[in-house]
Amino acid sequence: MGHATVSAGVIEAIIQGNHRDPFSVLGPHQHGEGVIIRAFIPNTAEARLAIPDQPLRVMSKYHPRGFYEIKLESVPERYQFDVTYLQGNEGRLEDAYRFPPMMTNYDDYLMGQGTHMRIYDKLGAHIVEIDGVKGVVFAVWAPNAMRVSVVGDFNYWDGTRNPMRFRHDSGVWELFIPGLDEGLVYKYEMRVNGLEMPVLKTDPVGFFSELRPNTASIVWDIDKYQWGDEAWVAEGREKANAYDAPIAVYEVHLGSWRKKNGWEWYTYTDLANELVPYVKEMGYTHIELLPITEHPYDGSWGYQVTGFFAPTSRFGTPDEFMGFVDACHQAGIGVILDWVPGHFPKDQHGLAVFDGTHLYEHADPRKGYHPDWGTLIFNYGRHEVRQFLISNALFWIDKYHIDGLRVDAVASMLYLDFSREDGQWLPNRYGGRENLEAIEFLKEFNTKVIESFPGVVTIAEESTAYPKVSHPVAEGGLGFHYKWNMGWMNDTLRYMENDPVYRAYHHGSLTFSMMYAFSEKFMLPFSHDEVVHLKRSMLDKMPGDMWQKFANARLLYGYQYGHPGKKFLFMGAEIGQWQEWSEDRELDWFLLEAEPKHKQLQAWIKALNQFYVGQRALYGQDYSWDGYNWLEFRDARRSTLAFMRMASWQGEGAEDGAKDGPNYDPNEVILVAYNFTPIVREGYRLGVPQAGRYVELLNSDADEFGGSGVVNEGEFESEGTPWHDQEQSILITLPPLSVIFLKRVVDSASEDNANVEDDNDVDKNKAGSKKKRKQKDKSE
């Protein structure tokens, strides 16, 4: 038989899975004037070379574990290995090492520069066909690994069978394995410096994963779904996400919104069939999902991600998640994902110490370890890491048609000393506390999203006073479209938790937000974070007896919807959950049947959403004083507030109106008045911007919403009594713990006045109110 054409040491390295460059040994190679084909096929007694239309040729075996060679005059166009296994059965195999590289030199260049914004087209596992042979090409970035192999059931999880080709210019390992298809379970086995045993890693760019506690990736074709949301992506998304659009977001944790039989998760398909119609019926414009990227621990709510490119398998397949997003879009609902680029967990199968080095994270725990969450922090100074994260953001928009990304924990990214004591953090190169690399990453991320997908929005969960978070990068900002107004949220909840008798002493908590309301493009959040960790549910935060708790809750949401900024509410608040939220159980839907006030609160949220979407004054000028004017902010003693919301001129006459009169449309003015005490305020004088007749359009104290029925009926003729810095005013009644919305009656038969009821039994020249006298003062 003679000797092999490679040394015994090379053969042993291949057999043991220690050879860093298997393509230099295996497959076809020039040898003298001919070629030689080498193969490592474990667990075989014999191997033969099968060339179409030629007799089988026996290959020489140079190692009992299955190292073979055969010499030929030239490389055949096609060949396979015809093998006899040790058990006696036979099979025919393609040679994975005869196929050329899948990545190009240009890919290497871009990845090496950190400017490949679609790494998901190259990395991960992709089903392809090469020279008529179907299979899967795998690619993973692991520049410091000694050897990387693809392992799975198909090769008995044996890392010696399918070692990968290393591309020096990019640090990427790749391999095309013929005969594999969708549904295959796999991982990457790596030999790394300092460890005798290899480690197993989930694919960082894997598109699907096993259900926890299993952690392997699954090959999946994410391009086969047939979308039906072309109109939404072309036009609907940009309109729905605009600064002058109504945005009312329903935040959802998919695993606990509802459960089958009280314990089983709804699938993405179930949620498309039930959650989407519910959100549509309730009048919300968007759904925001707590992270649906793959994560190992349910209790993390998805915020400790191990599969950044994989929708969690808890609720179904990638195609089924696409179906959910598609259903949202066809119903006219935008989809926002919670995105977590700030940190990742230390789980062994994930990104931590990925190739035996601190590849994705900082090596120094003073920069790379998050003390609050026990997680690792991305190294934003490494351009390949920024490339990974930005590509991931674009991936969800590109492949899953996501309309917005809410970036989690931005404050923890911006500051090196976030949640750290002295000595636990390292200053930046100028000696400051700002994380300069993270700041540049956020700017680049926002810039790439805007450039690649106009109309998609990014939202910052940022709790500090860092300037210009939602200002364009070109103007020195971070480039986000919207920022959560955490100051407003905290001040408002702190105020509402006071017993009404003490609210007069905290009036500034309500008015202070207008000192900075237009410094950013704000979204007003009451999120999941406010109803966990002993903070109590939204309803249970409210003071007073049962009636007052519900009245305060209606008042709170009415204040949110009147205040400038986009609206955001976590699931369960709309039905008046008493329990804090838990990911282990579904919302307490039984409350809707157990007590009418819960269904009435739900009706109030629905009415608020529908009213908000239907009144341009409440959203058309959210980010300018042109859309807001105080009427009453000094009345701390009686704990009342009043203001105007205005819409800018649009359509015919807009230019003249802006030049010769007010810069807002006088037919699109909403007056909002609040009473934060349980005392009915009769004869409340409210300044109005124009002479005319005014009508109450929405009242949180109405019977249908569980209120005491103190409503203002009919129309109110303005008087020439100056009030609230206005030349005209009206007299109304402020119900207890309530908000009312009023509007001037437009005399023409316009659409603006279509919902105003003309009651001929009411004296149009007098202010009238309907009151249940026994409930006049709810403090009794």
C-alpha positions in Angstrom: 0.0 0.0 0.0 3.0 2.3 0.5 3.0 5.5 2.5 0.5 8.3 2.6 1.4 11.6 0.9 1.2 13.5 4.2 3.1 12.7 7.4 1.8 10.6 10.2 1.8 13.7 12.4 -0.6 15.5 9.9 -2.8 12.5 9.8 -2.9 12.3 13.6 -3.8 16.0 13.8 -6.7 15.4 11.4 -7.8 12.3 13.3 -7.7 14.1 16.7 -9.3 17.2 15.3 -6.4 19.4 16.1 -5.5 20.6 12.6 -6.1 24.3 12.1 -6.3 24.1 8.3 -8.1 20.9 7.3 -8.6 22.2 3.7 -4.8 22.0 3.2 -5.0 18.3 3.8 -8.5 17.0 2.9 -10.2 17.2 -0.5 -8.5 17.3 -3.9 -4.9 18.6 -4.2 -2.2 18.7 -6.9 0.4 16.0 -6.4 3.2 15.8 -8.9 1.6 15.7 -12.4 -1.6 14.4 -11.0 -4.0 15.0 -8.1 -4.6 13.2 -4.8 -7.9 13.2 -2.9 -7.8 12.7 0.8 -10.7 12.0 3.1 -11.3 11.4 6.8 -14.4 9.2 7.1 -14.6 7.8 10.7 -16.3 4.4 11.5 -15.7 2.9 8.1 -14.1 -0.3 7.0 -13.6 0.7 3.4 -14.0 3.7 1.1 -14.3 3.8 -2.7 -14.3 6.8 -5.0 -17.5 7.1 -7.1 -17.1 9.1 -10.3 -20.2 9.2 -12.6 -20.1 6.7 -15.4 -16.9 5.1 -14.1 -16.2 2.0 -12.0 -15.7 2.4 -8.3 -12.1 2.9 -7.2 -10.9 1.6 -3.9 -9.1 4.3 -1.7 -6.0 3.5 0.3 -6.6 3.5 4.1 -3.8 5.0 6.1 -5.3 5.0 9.6 -7.7 2.6 11.2 -10.1 5.4 12.2 -10.7 6.2 8.5 -8.0 8.3 6.8 -8.0 7.6 3.0 -6.2 8.7 -0.1 -6.5 8.0 -3.8 -4.3 9.3 -6.7 -5.8 10.4 -10.0 -4.6 12.0 -13.2 -7.0 15.0 -12.8 -9.8 16.3 -10.5 -13.1 14.9 -11.7 -16.0 17.3 -12.1 -18.1 15.3 -9.7 -17.3 12.5 -7.3 -18.6 10.9 -4.1 -17.4 8.5 -1.5 -19.0 5.0 -1.5 -18.3 3.6 1.9 -18.8 0.5 3.9 -19.2 1.1 7.6 -17.8 -1.0 10.4 -21.3 -2.3 11.1 -21.5 -3.7 7.5 -24.0 -1.2 6.1 -23.1 1.0 3.1 -23.7 4.6 2.1 -22.6 7.3 -0.4 -21.3 10.7 0.8 -20.4 14.0 -0.8 -16.9 15.4 0.0 -17.4 18.7 1.9 -13.8 19.5 1.2 -14.0 19.6 -2.6 -16.2 22.8 -2.6 -14.7 26.3 -2.9 -15.0 29.0 -0.3 -18.4 30.6 0.1 -17.3 34.0 1.3 -15.5 36.5 -1.0 -12.4 38.5 -0.4 -14.7 41.6 -0.4 -16.6 40.0 2.5 -13.4 39.5 4.3 -12.4 43.1 3.8 -15.7 44.5 5.0 -15.8 42.2 8.0 -12.2 43.1 8.9 -13.1 46.8 8.7 -16.3 46.3 10.7 -18.4 47.8 8.0 -20.4 44.7 6.8 -23.9 45.7 7.8 -25.5 42.5 6.6 -23.3 39.9 8.3 -26.5 37.8 8.6 -26.2 37.1 4.8 -22.8 35.5 5.3 -22.5 34.3 8.9 -24.9 31.7 10.5 -26.3 28.7 8.6 -27.7 29.1 5.1 -29.3 26.5 2.9 -27.7 26.7 -0.5 -27.2 24.7 -3.7 -23.7 24.4 -5.2 -23.0 22.6 -8.4 -26.4 20.9 -8.1 -25.6 19.7 -4.6 -27.9 21.0 -1.8 -26.6 21.6 1.7 -25.9 24.1 4.4 -23.0 26.6 4.5 -22.0 27.5 8.1 -19.8 30.5 9.0 -18.8 31.9 12.4 -16.5 34.7 13.6 -14.0 33.2 16.1 -10.6 34.6 15.2 -8.7 33.2 18.2 -10.0 29.7 18.2 -7.4 26.9 17.3 -10.0 24.9 15.5 -13.7 25.1 14.9 -16.1 22.3 13.7 -19.8 22.0 13.0 -21.3 19.3 15.2 -24.8 17.9 15.5 -26.9 14.7 15.3 -25.8 14.4 11.7 -22.2 13.7 12.7 -22.7 12.2 16.2 -21.6 15.5 17.8 -18.1 14.5 16.8 -15.9 17.6 16.3 -13.3 15.6 14.3 -15.6 15.0 11.3 -16.4 18.5 10.0 -13.7 21.0 10.8 -14.0 24.3 9.1 -11.9 26.5 6.8 -10.3 29.5 8.5 -10.2 32.9 6.7 -7.3 34.8 8.1 -8.4 38.2 6.8 -11.7 38.2 8.7 -11.3 35.7 11.4 -14.3 33.7 10.1 -14.5 30.0 9.9 -16.7 28.5 7.2 -17.8 25.1 5.8 -20.3 23.9 3.3 -21.7 20.5 4.3 -23.7 18.7 1.6 -26.9 16.9 2.3 -28.1 18.9 5.2 -31.4 20.8 5.3 -33.8 22.9 7.4 -34.5 21.7 10.9 -31.0 20.4 11.6 -29.7 20.9 15.1 -26.1 22.1 15.4 -23.5 23.9 17.4 -19.9 24.9 16.9 -17.2 22.9 18.7 -14.1 24.9 19.4 -10.6 24.1 20.5 -9.3 27.1 22.4 -6.1 28.0 24.1 -5.8 27.0 27.7 -8.5 24.3 27.7 -7.8 20.6 27.0 -11.4 19.8 26.2 -13.2 21.6 23.4 -16.2 23.9 24.1 -19.6 23.9 22.5 -21.1 27.2 21.4 -24.5 28.3 20.0 -24.3 30.1 16.7 -24.2 33.8 17.4 -26.0 34.4 14.1 -28.2 31.4 14.3 -31.7 32.0 13.1 -33.5 29.5 15.3 -32.8 27.7 18.5 -34.0 24.7 20.5 -36.5 25.3 23.3 -34.8 25.8 26.7 -33.2 24.1 28.6 -31.7 22.8 25.3 -29.4 25.3 23.7 -28.4 24.2 20.2 -29.1 26.2 17.1 -31.4 25.0 14.3 -30.9 25.5 10.6 -33.8 27.5 9.2 -34.6 29.2 5.9 -35.8 32.6 6.9 -36.4 33.8 3.3 -39.3 31.4 2.3 -42.2 33.2 4.1 -44.6 35.0 1.7 -45.4 38.4 3.1 -48.6 40.3 2.6 -47.8 43.6 4.1 -46.4 45.4 1.1 -48.7 48.4 1.5 -47.7 48.8 5.1 -44.0 48.7 4.4 -44.2 51.0 1.5 -46.4 53.7 3.1 -48.2 52.7 6.3 -45.1 52.4 8.4 -43.7 55.8 7.8 -47.1 57.5 8.4 -47.7 55.5 11.6 -44.3 56.3 13.1 -44.2 60.0 12.2 -43.7 62.7 14.8 -47.1 64.2 13.9 -48.9 60.8 14.1 -50.8 59.4 17.0 -48.8 56.7 18.7 -50.3 54.6 21.4 -48.2 51.6 22.3 -49.4 48.5 24.0 -46.4 46.8 25.7 -46.7 43.0 25.8 -44.9 40.0 27.2 -46.0 37.3 24.9 -45.6 34.5 27.4 -48.0 35.9 29.9 -50.6 37.9 28.0 -52.8 34.9 27.8 -52.2 31.2 28.4 -54.0 28.1 27.1 -55.6 26.2 29.9 -54.0 28.6 32.3 -50.5 27.3 31.8 -49.6 26.7 28.2 -48.0 29.4 26.1 -49.9 30.9 23.2 -48.0 30.4 19.9 -47.2 33.2 17.5 -50.1 32.0 15.4 -52.5 32.1 18.4 -51.3 35.6 19.2 -51.8 36.7 15.6 -55.4 35.4 15.9 -56.2 36.9 19.4 -53.7 39.5 20.4 -53.8 41.5 17.2 -57.6 41.8 17.1 -57.6 42.8 20.7 -55.1 45.5 20.2 -57.0 46.7 17.2 -60.3 46.7 19.1 -58.7 48.6 22.0 -57.5 51.4 19.6 -53.8 51.0 20.0 -51.6 52.0 17.1 -48.5 49.9 18.0 -47.5 46.8 19.9 -44.1 46.7 21.7 -42.8 43.3 22.5 -40.6 42.5 25.5 -37.5 40.9 24.0 -38.4 37.9 21.8 -34.8 37.0 21.0 -33.8 33.6 22.3 -32.9 33.5 26.0 -32.3 30.6 28.4 -34.2 31.9 31.5 -37.9 32.8 31.5 -37.4 35.0 34.6 -35.1 37.4 32.6 -38.2 38.4 30.5 -35.9 38.1 27.5 -33.4 40.7 28.5 -30.5 38.3 28.9 -30.1 37.2 25.2 -28.1 34.3 23.9 -29.6 34.2 20.4 -29.6 37.7 19.0 -30.8 36.6 15.6 -33.3 34.0 16.7 -37.0 34.6 17.7 -37.5 32.5 20.8 -38.7 29.0 20.1 -41.1 29.2 23.1 -43.9 30.4 20.8 -43.1 28.8 17.5 -40.9 29.0 14.4 -39.4 32.0 12.7 -42.0 31.7 10.0 -44.8 31.9 12.6 -43.3 35.0 14.1 -43.2 36.5 10.7 -46.9 35.6 10.4 -47.6 37.5 13.6 -45.8 40.6 12.4 -47.6 40.3 9.1 -51.0 40.1 10.8 -50.2 43.2 12.8 -49.3 45.1 9.7 -52.4 44.0 7.8 -54.4 45.2 10.7 -52.6 48.6 10.6 -50.6 48.0 13.8 -46.9 48.8 14.0 -44.5 46.4 15.8 -41.7 47.6 18.0 -39.1 45.2 19.5 -37.3 45.6 22.8 -33.6 45.4 21.7 -30.8 44.6 24.1 -27.4 45.8 22.9 -26.2 46.8 26.3 -25.2 43.4 27.8 -25.4 39.6 27.5 -25.4 36.7 30.0 -22.4 34.6 31.0 -24.0 31.3 30.0 -21.3 29.0 28.6 -23.1 28.3 25.3 -23.4 32.0 24.5 -21.1 34.9 23.6 -19.1 34.9 26.8 -15.4 34.1 26.2 -16.6 32.9 22.8 -13.4 31.7 21.2 -11.4 31.3 24.3 -10.8 35.1 24.6 -13.0 38.1 25.6 -14.1 38.5 22.0 -17.4 40.3 22.5 -16.9 41.7 26.0 -14.3 43.7 27.8 -11.7 41.6 29.6 -11.5 44.1 32.5 -14.5 43.6 34.7 -14.5 47.3 35.6 -15.7 47.9 32.0 -17.0 44.4 31.0 -19.1 43.3 33.9 -22.5 44.7 34.9 -23.0 44.4 38.7 -26.7 44.9 38.7 -27.6 42.1 36.3 -24.6 39.8 36.6 -24.0 40.2 32.8 -21.2 41.0 30.5 -20.9 44.4 28.7 -20.2 44.6 24.9 -16.9 46.0 23.9 -18.1 48.9 21.7 -14.6 49.9 20.9 -14.2 46.8 18.8 -15.5 47.5 15.3 -16.5 43.8 14.7 -18.7 44.0 17.8 -20.4 47.2 16.6 -20.8 45.5 13.3 -22.4 42.5 15.0 -24.9 44.6 16.9 -25.8 47.0 14.1 -26.3 44.1 11.7 -28.5 42.5 14.2 -30.7 45.7 14.4 -31.0 45.8 10.6 -31.7 42.1 10.5 -34.9 42.4 12.4 -36.1 45.2 10.2 -35.0 43.6 7.0 -36.1 40.0 7.6 -39.0 40.4 10.0 -40.3 43.8 8.9 -40.1 45.3 12.4 -41.1 49.0 12.6 -39.1 50.1 15.5 -36.5 49.2 18.1 -36.7 50.3 21.7 -33.1 50.2 23.0 -33.0 48.9 26.5 -30.9 50.4 29.3 -29.3 53.2 27.3 -28.2 55.0 30.5 -26.1 51.9 31.5 -24.3 52.2 28.1 -23.7 55.9 28.2 -21.9 56.1 31.6 -18.8 54.1 32.7 -19.8 54.5 36.4 -23.4 53.4 35.9 -24.3 51.6 39.2 -20.7 51.5 40.3 -18.9 52.8 43.3 -15.5 54.6 43.3 -12.8 52.3 42.2 -15.1 50.0 40.4 -14.9 51.8 37.0 -12.3 53.2 34.6 -12.6 56.7 33.2 -12.4 57.4 29.5 -9.3 58.8 27.8 -10.2 62.3 28.9 -10.8 61.3 32.5 -14.6 61.5 32.2 -17.4 59.1 33.0 -18.9 59.0 29.6 -18.5 55.8 27.6 -17.2 57.3 24.4 -17.2 54.1 22.5 -20.8 53.3 23.4 -21.8 56.9 22.4 -20.3 56.5 19.0 -21.9 53.1 18.6 -25.4 54.5 19.3 -24.8 57.3 16.8 -23.7 54.8 14.2 -26.6 52.5 15.0 -29.2 55.2 14.6 -27.5 56.6 11.4 -27.5 53.1 9.8 -31.2 52.5 10.7 -32.3 55.8 9.2 -30.2 55.3 6.1 -31.2 51.7 5.5 -34.9 51.8 6.5 -36.5 55.3 6.3 -39.7 55.3 8.4 -38.4 52.8 11.0 -38.0 54.4 14.4 -35.5 53.9 17.3 -36.6 54.6 20.9 -34.2 55.1 23.9 -35.0 53.9 27.3 -32.8 56.6 28.9 -33.3 57.7 32.5 -30.7 60.5 32.9 -30.4 64.1 31.7 -27.9 63.2 28.9 -28.5 65.9 26.3 -29.9 65.5 22.8 -30.8 61.8 23.0 -33.5 62.3 20.3 -31.7 64.9 18.3 -30.1 64.1 14.9 -26.5 63.0 14.9 -25.6 65.9 12.6 -26.8 68.3 15.3 -24.7 66.7 18.0 -27.4 64.3 19.2 -27.5 60.5 19.6 -29.9 60.2 16.7 -32.9 58.4 18.4 -36.3 59.3 17.1 -38.0 59.1 20.6 -36.9 59.0 24.2 -38.8 57.6 27.1 -39.7 60.3 29.5 -38.7 58.6 32.8 -38.8 61.9 34.7 -42.4 62.5 33.8 -43.3 58.9 34.7 -41.6 59.0 38.1 -43.0 62.5 39.0 -46.5 61.6 37.9 -46.7 58.3 39.8 -45.2 59.9 42.9 -47.9 62.6 42.7 -50.7 60.1 42.1 -49.7 57.9 45.0 -50.4 60.8 47.4 -53.7 60.9 49.1 -55.6 63.7 47.4 -55.6 65.8 50.6 -51.8 66.1 50.3 -51.6 66.7 46.6 -51.8 70.4 47.0 -48.3 70.3 48.5 -46.9 68.4 45.5 -48.4 70.3 42.6 -45.1 71.0 41.1 -44.6 67.3 40.4 -47.3 67.7 37.7 -46.2 71.0 36.3 -42.5 70.5 36.3 -42.5 68.3 33.2 -43.5 71.2 31.0 -40.1 72.8 31.8 -38.4 70.3 29.6 -41.3 68.7 27.6 -39.9 69.8 24.3 -36.2 69.3 24.9 -36.6 65.8 23.5 -39.1 63.8 21.4 -40.6 62.1 24.4 -42.7 59.0 24.8 -44.7 58.7 28.0 -44.2 55.2 29.5 -46.0 53.2 32.1 -44.0 50.1 31.4 -43.6 46.6 32.9 -40.8 48.0 35.2 -43.5 49.9 37.1 -45.5 46.9 38.1 -42.9 44.4 39.4 -40.5 44.1 42.3 -43.0 45.2 45.0 -43.9 48.4 43.2 -47.5 47.2 43.0 -49.8 47.2 40.1 -50.9 50.5 38.5 -54.3 50.3 40.0 -53.0 49.3 43.4 -50.7 52.3 43.5 -53.7 54.5 43.5 -54.8 55.8 47.0 -58.3 55.6 48.5 -61.2 53.2 48.5 -62.3 51.0 45.6 -64.1 53.9 43.8 -61.2 56.3 44.3 -58.6 53.8 43.1 -60.4 53.3 39.8 -61.2 57.0 39.5 -57.5 57.8 40.1 -56.5 55.3 37.5 -58.8 56.8 34.9 -57.5 60.2 35.8 -53.9 59.0 35.5 -54.3 57.7 32.0 -56.3 60.7 31.1 -53.4 62.9 32.2 -51.1 60.8 30.1 -53.2 61.1 27.0 -53.6 64.9 27.4 -49.9 65.6 28.0 -47.6 66.1 25.0 -45.7 63.0 24.0 -46.5 59.6 22.6 -48.4 57.1 24.8 -47.1 53.8 26.2 -48.9 51.3 28.5 -48.0 47.8 29.7 -50.6 45.1 29.3 -52.9 44.5 32.2 -53.1 48.1 33.3 -56.1 48.5 31.0 -58.1 45.9 32.9 -57.1 47.0 36.4 -54.8 44.2 37.5 -54.6 44.0 41.3 -51.6 41.7 41.3 -48.1 42.7 40.2 -47.2 41.3 36.8 -45.5 37.9 36.7 -44.1 36.1 33.7 -45.4 32.8 35.1 -49.1 33.5 34.8 -51.5 35.1 32.4 -53.2 38.4 33.1 -56.2 38.3 35.4 -58.8 38.3 32.6 -61.4 36.9 35.0 -61.6 40.4 36.6 -63.6 41.6 33.6 -66.4 39.4 34.6 -65.9 39.5 38.4 -66.3 43.2 38.9 -67.9 45.8 36.4 -65.3 48.4 37.2 -62.6 46.5 35.5 -64.5 46.3 32.3 -65.4 50.0 32.6 -61.7 50.8 33.1 -61.0 48.8 29.9 -63.7 50.8 28.2 -62.1 54.0 29.3 -58.7 53.0 27.8 -60.4 52.1 24.6 -62.3 55.4 24.5 -59.1 57.3 25.2 -57.3 55.6 22.4 -60.1 56.2 19.9 -60.5 59.8 21.0 -56.7 60.4 20.9 -56.4 59.0 17.4 -59.4 61.0 16.2 -58.2 64.4 17.5 -55.2 65.8 15.7 -54.7 68.5 18.4 -53.6 65.7 20.8 -50.8 64.5 18.7 -50.1 66.8 15.7 -47.7 69.1 17.6 -46.3 66.9 20.4 -42.9 68.5 20.3 -43.4 72.2 20.3 -45.1 75.0 22.3 -47.1 75.5 19.1 -49.1 72.5 20.2 -49.6 73.4 23.9 -50.7 76.3 26.0 -51.2 76.5 29.8 -54.6 77.6 31.0 -54.3 76.8 34.7 -51.1 75.6 36.4 -51.1 77.7 39.6 -54.2 76.2 41.3 -52.3 74.0 43.8 -54.9 74.6 46.5 -57.6 72.9 44.6 -55.3 70.5 42.7 -56.6 71.4 39.2 -54.9 71.7 35.9 -56.0 73.0 32.5 -54.4 73.5 29.2 -55.0 73.6 25.5 -53.7 71.2 22.9 -53.5 72.5 19.3 -52.8 71.2 15.8 -50.9 73.2 13.3 -52.6 74.6 10.2 -53.0 72.1 7.4 -54.4 72.3 3.9 -56.1 75.3 2.3 -55.5 78.6 4.2 -52.6 77.2 6.2 -50.1 79.8 5.0 -52.6 82.7 5.7 -53.5 81.3 9.0 -49.9 81.0 10.2 -49.2 84.6 9.0 -52.3 86.5 10.0 -53.7 84.6 12.9 -52.7 81.9 15.4 -50.2 79.4 14.2 -52.7 76.6 15.1 -55.9 75.6 13.5 -58.7 77.1 15.7 -61.0 74.3 14.7 -58.5 71.8 16.0 -58.1 72.9 19.6 -58.8 70.6 22.5 -59.3 72.0 26.0 -58.3 69.6 28.8 -59.2 70.1 32.5 -58.2 67.9 35.4 -59.5 67.7 39.0 -57.1 65.7 41.2 -59.3 65.7 44.2 -62.6 63.8 45.0 -64.5 67.1 45.3 -66.9 68.3 42.6 -65.8 71.7 41.4 -69.0 73.5 40.2 -68.9 76.8 38.4 -65.3 76.2 37.3 -64.3 79.0 35.0 -62.1 77.9 32.1 -60.5 80.3 29.6 -61.1 79.5 26.0 -59.2 80.7 22.9 -62.2 81.8 20.8 -65.8 83.0 21.3 -68.3 80.4 20.5 -70.0 77.3 21.8 -68.1 74.5 23.5 -69.0 70.9 24.2 -67.6 68.1 26.4 -66.4 65.3 24.2 -65.0 62.9 26.8 -65.3 62.6 30.6 -63.6 60.0 32.8 -66.4 60.4 35.4 -69.1 59.2 33.0 -71.3 56.3 34.1 -70.0 54.1 31.3 -66.5 54.3 32.7 -67.5 53.6 36.3 -67.6 57.2 37.3 -70.1 59.0 39.4 -71.9 60.4 36.4 -71.0 64.1 36.9 -70.9 65.1 33.2 -71.3 68.4 31.4 -74.2 68.1 29.0 -75.1 70.3 26.1 -73.1 73.3 24.8 -71.5 76.1 26.7 -71.6 79.6 25.2 -68.5 81.5 25.9 -68.6 84.8 27.8 -66.4 87.9 27.4 -64.9 87.4 30.8 -61.2 87.2 30.4 -59.7 84.2 32.2 -56.6 82.1 32.1 -55.0 84.8 29.8 -57.8 84.3 27.3 -60.3 86.9 26.3 -63.2 84.5 26.6 -64.2 81.9 29.1 -66.9 79.3 30.0 -68.3 78.0 33.2 -68.3 74.2 33.6 -68.3 71.6 36.4 -65.2 69.6 37.1 -66.2 66.1 38.3 -64.3 64.4 41.1 -60.9 62.8 40.4 -61.5 63.3 36.7 -60.4 64.6 33.4 -62.6 66.2 30.8 -61.9 67.1 27.1 -63.8 69.9 25.4 -63.9 71.4 22.0 -65.4 74.4 20.3 -68.5 73.6 18.1 -67.8 74.2 14.5 -70.8 75.7 12.8 -70.2 74.2 9.4 -71.3 70.6 8.8 -67.7 69.5 8.8 -66.2 66.2 9.8 -64.7 67.8 12.8 -68.2 68.2 14.3 -69.6 64.9 13.2 -69.4 63.4 16.7 -71.0 66.4 18.5 -74.5 65.6 19.6 -77.1 68.3 19.0 -79.5 68.2 22.0 -82.4 70.5 21.2 -83.6 70.2 24.8 -80.6 72.1 26.2 -80.5 75.8 26.5 -77.6 76.7 24.3 -76.9 79.9 26.1 -76.4 78.4 29.5 -73.8 76.0 30.9 -75.5 72.8 32.0 -74.3 69.8 34.0 -75.7 66.5 35.0 -74.7 65.4 38.5 -75.5 62.6 40.9 -75.9 64.7 44.0 -75.3 61.8 46.4 -71.9 61.4 44.9 -71.1 65.1 44.7 -68.1 64.8 47.0 -66.4 61.5 46.8 -64.3 62.3 49.8 -67.2 61.6 52.1 
